[in-house]
Amino acid sequence: MPRIRAATIEEHHEMVWADLTEAMRQLLLERDYESINMGHIAAQAGLARNTLYNYAADKRTLVLELARRASRPLAEQVAAIAARSPEPAADRLREIIEVILSASTNHAMRLMFLPNSGSLVADLPDGPDNPFTTLVIEVENVVEDGLANGEFHGVEDVRLTVELMSGAMRAGIDRISRDPAALPATVRAAQEIVLASMTRGPSNGT
């Protein structure tokens, strides 16, 4: 029986999960996701392979847990910003854009956001089980607040608008991944592009 490394079984399991997700993160720094197998993960985490299978049946499970752990602080931060309903929606959206792009300096987060991450992203589930769904919902709420109070105009489909906004954010994350020093300029550009599309005057006809 494996040695328990903590005072309780629950704490031990948490420590093992932390080791496993860190092992996955380190491996993703070194090689393509498609080339990683369970043997690599077990070796990186310092576990016997049969012990690894007690926690995860496949690497998809580990990717999901890594995404959950990596996204949790960001999701909490975005939710807190979105909840500040007395503040203008535009100000909240600007801040959300900044914190999401800033979070892309975290390697694990960047891998999840980039469109060329291939099956890494495909292995994340759709819907509420996807740890990034919370981010989308919170941004949709802010856009709806802006529409309700007259700050935003011309948005007929909030979900589609946020999906398109996500595309702009991915482009920004791609730029930052290639040039980390571009973070401040990329944040400003993303804020201008996103806000300009929703704060134009309703009488402009454009």
C-alpha positions in Angstrom: 0.0 0.0 0.0 1.4 3.4 -0.9 2.7 5.5 1.9 0.3 8.2 3.1 2.1 11.6 2.8 -0.3 13.7 4.9 -2.3 13.7 8.1 -5.5 12.6 6.3 -6.4 10.6 3.2 -8.1 13.7 1.8 -4.9 15.8 2.2 -2.9 13.0 0.7 -5.1 12.8 -2.4 -4.9 16.5 -2.8 -1.1 16.4 -2.7 -1.0 13.6 -5.3 -3.4 15.5 -7.6 -1.2 18.6 -7.2 1.8 16.5 -8.2 0.0 15.0 -11.2 -1.2 18.3 -12.6 2.3 19.8 -12.1 3.8 16.8 -13.9 1.4 17.4 -16.8 2.2 21.1 -16.8 6.0 20.3 -16.9 5.5 17.8 -19.7 3.6 20.3 -21.8 6.5 22.6 -21.5 8.8 20.0 -23.0 6.7 18.2 -25.6 3.5 18.1 -27.7 0.4 17.0 -25.9 -0.2 14.3 -28.5 3.1 12.6 -27.6 2.5 12.5 -23.9 1.4 9.1 -22.4 0.5 7.9 -19.0 4.0 6.4 -18.5 5.5 9.9 -19.0 3.1 11.4 -16.5 3.8 8.7 -13.9 7.5 9.1 -14.3 7.4 12.9 -14.1 5.2 12.7 -10.9 7.4 10.0 -9.3 4.5 7.6 -9.1 4.1 3.9 -10.1 1.8 3.6 -13.1 -0.8 1.5 -11.2 -1.0 4.3 -8.6 -1.5 6.9 -11.4 -4.5 4.9 -12.7 -6.1 5.0 -9.2 -6.4 8.8 -9.9 -6.9 9.1 -13.6 -8.0 6.7 -16.3 -6.3 8.7 -19.1 -4.5 11.9 -19.7 -7.7 13.7 -20.7 -8.7 13.5 -17.0 -5.4 15.1 -16.0 -5.8 17.9 -18.6 -9.3 18.7 -17.2 -8.0 18.8 -13.7 -5.0 21.0 -14.8 -7.5 23.3 -16.5 -9.6 23.5 -13.4 -6.7 24.3 -11.2 -5.2 26.8 -13.6 -8.5 28.6 -14.3 -9.8 28.7 -10.7 -8.1 32.0 -9.6 -8.9 33.6 -12.9 -12.6 32.6 -12.8 -12.9 33.9 -9.2 -11.3 37.2 -10.2 -13.5 37.6 -13.3 -16.6 36.8 -11.2 -15.7 39.4 -8.6 -15.3 42.0 -11.3 -18.5 41.1 -13.0 -20.4 41.3 -9.7 -19.5 44.9 -9.2 -22.8 45.9 -10.8 -22.9 49.5 -9.6 -19.8 50.2 -11.7 -20.1 50.9 -15.4 -20.2 47.8 -17.5 -17.5 49.2 -19.8 -15.1 49.7 -16.9 -15.7 46.1 -15.8 -15.2 44.7 -19.3 -12.0 46.6 -19.7 -10.7 45.1 -16.4 -11.8 41.6 -17.4 -10.0 41.9 -20.7 -6.8 42.9 -18.8 -6.9 40.1 -16.2 -7.6 37.4 -18.9 -4.8 38.6 -21.1 -2.5 38.9 -18.1 -3.4 35.4 -17.1 -2.1 34.2 -20.4 1.5 34.6 -19.1 0.7 31.4 -17.1 1.8 28.6 -19.5 -1.0 26.3 -18.5 -3.6 29.0 -19.2 -2.0 30.0 -22.5 -2.1 26.4 -23.7 -5.8 26.2 -23.0 -6.7 29.4 -24.8 -4.7 29.1 -27.9 -6.5 27.8 -31.0 -3.5 25.8 -32.2 -3.5 23.7 -29.0 -5.1 20.9 -31.0 -6.4 17.9 -29.1 -5.4 19.5 -25.8 -8.3 21.8 -26.1 -10.5 19.2 -27.7 -10.1 17.0 -24.7 -11.9 19.6 -22.5 -15.6 19.0 -22.3 -18.3 21.3 -23.6 -20.8 23.0 -21.4 -20.8 23.5 -17.6 -18.1 20.8 -17.1 -15.6 23.0 -19.0 -13.8 25.1 -16.4 -13.7 28.1 -18.8 -17.5 28.2 -19.2 -17.7 30.4 -16.0 -15.6 33.1 -17.7 -17.9 33.2 -20.7 -21.0 33.4 -18.5 -19.6 36.3 -16.5 -18.6 38.2 -19.6 -22.1 37.7 -21.0 -23.6 39.1 -17.8 -21.5 42.2 -18.1 -22.5 42.7 -21.7 -26.2 42.3 -20.7 -25.7 44.8 -17.9 -24.3 47.3 -20.4 -27.2 46.8 -22.8 -29.7 47.2 -20.0 -28.3 50.5 -18.8 -27.8 51.9 -22.3 -23.9 51.8 -22.3 -23.8 49.2 -25.1 -25.7 49.4 -28.4 -26.2 47.3 -31.4 -25.7 43.9 -29.8 -28.5 41.6 -31.0 -26.9 38.3 -29.9 -25.0 38.5 -26.7 -23.6 34.9 -26.9 -22.4 35.4 -30.5 -20.8 38.7 -29.5 -18.9 37.1 -26.6 -17.8 34.3 -28.9 -16.4 36.8 -31.4 -14.8 38.7 -28.5 -13.2 35.4 -27.4 -11.6 35.2 -30.9 -10.0 38.6 -30.4 -8.8 37.5 -27.0 -7.2 34.4 -28.5 -5.4 36.5 -31.0 -4.1 38.7 -28.2 -2.9 35.7 -26.3 -1.2 34.4 -29.3 0.6 37.7 -29.7 1.6 37.7 -26.0 2.9 34.1 -26.2 5.2 35.2 -29.0 6.2 38.5 -27.4 5.5 38.7 -23.6 6.7 42.4 -23.7 3.7 43.1 -25.9 1.2 42.5 -23.0 0.5 46.2 -22.2 0.0 47.2 -25.8 -2.1 44.1 -26.5 -4.4 44.8 -23.5 -5.0 48.4 -24.7 -5.7 47.3 -28.3 -8.1 44.5 -27.2 -9.9 46.9 -24.9 -10.3 49.5 -27.7 -11.5 47.0 -30.3 -14.0 45.3 -28.0 -15.4 48.4 -26.4 -15.6 50.3 -29.7 -17.8 47.5 -31.2 -20.4 48.0 -28.4 -20.2 51.6 -27.3 -20.8 53.3 -30.7 -23.7 55.7 -30.7 -27.0 54.0 -31.6 -27.8 56.8 -34.1 -24.6 56.4 -36.1 -26.1 53.7 -38.3 -22.7 51.9 -38.3 
